[in-house]
């Protein structure tokens, strides 16, 4: 006789409870969410050990953030029971000895169990040291930016942001440490609240013992005032914020110019300022690619591309690749060795492209070949002019 649906849910919950008590729980994932919570994608559950005892740790995965909540066993099982009955169509339980998968299709629920061997349970120590450039110790800037609470501990609802910051430090710090200048000047274009600036300066000056100067450029005066106040409070003498737009800022003397998620052509403004300043390093993570997409839509791309460009989602992806590909070529034209790669933070944020350009006198010597390649790409996709191309052309008072 086939077990009724509620019994299958209870069977999964009993297996979860038994694994939790025995220390054999690896994880439990809930997916296929169809409840009322906006942007919730799923929940991941694991066992943790805190001062008050063992807890179920729920990580609620939203579209752009994670929220972590810890529950004692009865609370957790009650939440799981309600969720599996009303809100989730799938659950995956992993233990050291077996896996269980629950799937709902209408009123029908299927539960499948598979035995496994050789799997170990992860550590449940909640406060174990994490392999990150920055730890959530009692830092004034972490409190000022809302990442840490008054006790200096990273807030549970800011874990996602803290992981993003650490990921950015992992990427950018080695690039800056490789600069030959005794005390390199880093200019962050479109700094916002200065998350990256504080994290980089903190890591480089206090952990890596690398003297640096960091300037965050931001057009919103209140953010600039707040950033400078926090830098002073933190004792970061080499970190400052200045009011201004990217194009109006004088980047003369900058050894590195960086920009994170400067929207559309603002990324090109940052690249242009870096090239004009002769910066040794230019690193940007672009956001939005509207300028080229509009030209591709209005222009006359090669007819062979119609099978791609007539679909909006493919057009968007093509515009992104063409925009950043041309940026890389224009950087090479101006003597930079470039690489474009995709990175994903361990905070489960969307994928991003990162363009890293390093000054190299050996690059860009065959200007005619690069120019022909740029012209061919523009003709293929029906592009009249890349915005960065226009900036560089105006600077040189003539064609590239």
N, C-alpha and C positions, 0 to 999 in steps of 0.2 A: 504494500500500500504506500502510495506517495505521500510524504509529509506535507501538511498544509503550509502556506506561505509564512504565517507568523512563526511556526515552529522552525523553519529554515533560518529566519532572522535570529531566533533565540539560540539556535545551534551555533551560529557564527559568534554571537555575543558570549556564549559560554566558552567557546574556544579562545576568544580574545581574553576573557577574564582569567582563564586557566593559564594561558601563556604569560599574562601580566604577573600573576602571583609566582609562577615558576621561574620567571626571569628569562623566558625563551621568546618573548615578543620582539620581533624585528621592526615591524611597522604595520599600520593599517591605513589604507587609503580609501577615501570615499569620493566617487565621481558621478558624473551624470546629474549634476544638480539642476533641479527645476523648481526651486522654492522662490520666495519673495525677496531674498537678499540681493540687492543690486551688485553685479560684477563678481559675485562669488563663483569661483571655478571648482573648488573642491576642498577637502580637508585631509591633512596628513596627521596621523596620531602615532606617538611613540611613548615609551616609558622613560621618566626621568626621576632622579633622586635629589631631593632638596632637603633643607633643614627640617621641614615638617614631615618628611617621609616620602614614600613613593607617590608619584602623580602620573596621570595621563596628560601628556602635553599635546594640545590641539593646535596645529598651524593652519589657519584659515587662509587659503590662497585666493587672493583677489586679482583682478586684472592688472593692477599696477602696484600692489602692496601685499604684505603678509601681516597677519595679526596672530599673535601667539597667546593662548590662554591655557592655564593649567587647572585640572580638576581632580578631586579625589575620586576613588573608584566608583561609588554609587552614582555620583553626579555624571561622570563620563558615560557610564553604561546607559543611564536614562537618556542622555542626549543622543547617543548612538541609536538607541531603540527608536526614538522619535524620528531621527533623520532617515534611517533605513526604511521606515514605514511610509514617510510622507514626502521626503525631499531628495533622496539620492537613488539612482537606479543601478548603481554599481558599487561594490566594495571588494577590496583585495587585502586579505590578511596574510602576512608573511611571518612565520616563526622559524625557529632553528630546526624543526622536524617536519613541517608540512606547510603548504600554501592552501588557502581557501579563497575561492572567487564566488561572489554572490552577484547575480544579474537579474534585474527585474524587467519584464516585458509585459506591460499592462498589469493584470492581476496575477500573472504567472511569475514565480521566482525560482531560479535555478541555483543550486549550490554545489560547487565542485571542489573536491579535496584532492591534492596531489602531494605525495610524500617526497621529501628532499633529504639530502645528506650533506654533511660537511659545512653547514652554515653556522656562523657564530652570531650571537646577539651583540648588538652595538653597546658601547658604554652608556650607562644611564647617568653618569656624573654630570649634573647640570652646569656646574661651575668649572668644568675642566678648561684648561688653557687652550685657546684656539690659535691656530697658526695664521695670525694676521699681523700685518705691519703695525697696526695700532690696537691697543687694548682699551676697553672702556673704563679706564681709571678716572680719578677725580680731576678732570680738566675743565677749566672755565669755559672754553669754547664749545665743548660738547653740551654743557648746560645751557649756554646762551643760545645755541642753535636748536635747542629742544630735543637733542638726541639722548642726553642723560638727565636723570632727575636730580633733585637736590642732594641725594646721597651719592651722586657721582656714578651710579650704575646705569648702563644703557637701558632705556625704557623698552618694555616689551613691544610697544607699538612703533618703536623706531629701529628695531633690529634690521629690518629690510634696508633702511637708509644707511645704517652703519656698515652693513655688508657691502653696499654699493660703494661707499667711500673707501673702504679698505681695498676693494677691487681696483678702483681708480689709482690708488697709491701704488698697488702692485704693478700696474702698467706704466705709470708715468715716472715714478721715482728712479728706476734703473736708467731711463732715457736721460734724465736730468743729471744723475750721478756720472754719466759718461761724458758730460760736457767738460771741456778742458779749462774753461775760465775758473780762476781761483774762487770767485764768489759770483756765480752766474745769476743773471737777472731773468726771472720768469714773469711774463705778462699773461694774465688770464683774461681773455676778452669775453665780456658778458658774464661776469662773475656771479651775479645773483647774490645769494646770501653768503657765498664764499666757502661752501662746504669743502670743495677740493683745495682751495687755497690754505685754509687752516690745517687740513689734514696733511697736505704736502709739506708745509712749513714745519709742522710739528714733527713729522717723521724725519725729514731731512736734517733738521737742526738739532733735535734731541736724541733721536735713535741712531741715524746714520752719521751724525756729527759732520755734516756737510754744510758749510756756510752758504746761504743763498739769500737772495732778495726776491720777494714775491709782491707783485702789484696786481690787484684785482680791479678791472675796469667795469664800471656799472653805471648806467644812466639814471637809475632811481636813487635820489639823494638820501632818502631815509636808510636804504640798505647800506649805502656807503658810510653814513654816520654810525650805524650800528656795527658794521664790520670793523671800523677803526677803533671804536670803543672796546669791542671784544678783544681785538689784537693787543691793545694797550693793557687791558685787564689780564691777558694771558702772558704778558711779558715778551710778546713776539715783536721785537724791535725792527726786524727786517721785513715785516708784512704790513702792507698798507693798501687802502682802497681809494680810488679816485673816480670822481664823477665825470662821465663823458660817454660819447658814442664810440663805437669801434673805429669808424673811419676818421673821426676827429682827433683821436688820441695819438700823441706823438710817441711811437714805440722805439725811437732811436736808442740804441744801446742794449736792446733786449737780446739776450742769448737764446731764449726760447719763447715762442708764442703759442699758447694753447687756447682752445675753445671747445667747450662741451655743449652740444645740442643748441648751438646758435642757429636760429631758424632760417631756412632757405638761404638767401644770398648773404645773410650775416656771417655765415661760415666763410664765404668768399672774401668778405671784408677782412676777416681775421687773417686768412691766408695772404691776402694782398699786403696787409700791414707787416706781416712777418717777412715776406720777400723784400719789401721796401726797406725794412730795418736791417736786412742782412742777417737775420736770426739763424743760428746754426741748427736749431731744431724748431719745426712747426708740427704740431700735433692737434688734430681736430676730430671730433666725433659729430658729423653732420646731423642735422635734423630737418626734415621736410625737403622736398626737391621740386618745388612748384615751378620755378623759373624755366627749367628745361622741359618739364612736362607740358606746360602751356604751349611752348614752341613746337613740341612734337605733335600736339593735338591740332595746332593751327597750320603747321607746315605741310610739306609733302614728303613723308618718309618713303623709302624704297618700297615698292609694291610687294616685294617678297616678305616684308615684315608685317603685312596686314593680318596674318593669322594670329600674331601676338598682340599687336597694338590695338586691335579692335575690341579687345577685352580689357575692361578698366583695371582689373587687378594686375594683369600682365603689364599694362602700360605703366602703372605706378612703379612696379619693380624694375622695368626697363629704364624708366626715367631716373630712378635712384642709381642704377649701375652706370648709366651713361654720364650723369652729372659727376659722380665721384671719379669715374675713369678719366674724364676730361680734366678734372682738377689735378689728378696725378700727373697727367701728361704736361699740363701747364707748369706744374712745379718742376718737373724734369727739364722743361725748356729753360727754366731759370736756375738750373744748377743744383737741383735737389734729388737725392736718391730717395725714391718713395716706395712705400708698401701700403697696401690697403688690406685690412683683415677684419674679420667679424669676431666680436667678442660677446660673451654672455656672462653676466655677473652671476655669482652664486646666490644671488637674491631672487633668481627667477624672473628677472626683468626681461623685456623684449630684447631681441638681438640688435646690436648696433655695429655700424661700420666705423672703423678708426683709420684715419689717414695719418701716417707718420712720415715726415719728410726731413731728411738730414742733409745738410750742406755738403756737397762733394764736387770739387772742381772738375772731376773727370766726367761728370754727368752734364748732358745738354750741349755737348760740343757740336753734334750733328743736328743743328737747328733745323735745317731744311727737311730732314727726314721726319722729325717730330711734327713740324708744321704740316707736312703732307698727310701725316696720320690724323692729325686733328681735323684737317679739312675733309678728309674722307669720311670720318665719323659724323661730322656735321651734315654732310650731304646725304649720308645713309639714313639718318634719322630726321631729316628735315629741319635742322637747327640753324638758325641764322647766326646767333652769337651766344657764347657762354658768358654769363655776367662777369666772371673773373677775367676772362679774355678781354672784355671791355675795359675793366679797371687797369689792367697791365698795359693795354694799348694806349689809353689816355695818359698814363704815366710816362710812357716812352714817346708821346706826341707823334704817334704814327702806328702803322700796322705792326703786329708781332713779327 
